[in-house]
Amino acid sequence: MELAAQQKQVIFGGMANIDDINRRGGWLLEETIPGSDLRRYFKVYELDEQQAIELARAYGATGRVRAVKELNIHEFTGDGMRPGDVKQHG
């Protein structure tokens, strides 16, 4: 591999491909606790909405969980997440 290509790989190796910029990645979910004003948010790296809700429940969500927004892949890879990962957000 030539030097310029190696340097490019080092510089951009950890970045997602620009072709993936609008690719779907998963969901931002909101958990509401009955009888409380408390709201928790979860980023779930899973394309299927129902499966994402199940993963949030397995992570510890006990209240009502609903999808708020579909997120693109960069919102997960930028946080070092992998498919199937759940992260409490905010």
Helices and strands as residue ranges (DSSP letters): H 3-12, G 18-20, E 24-32, E 39-44, H 49-59, E 64-72, H 74-77, E 86-89
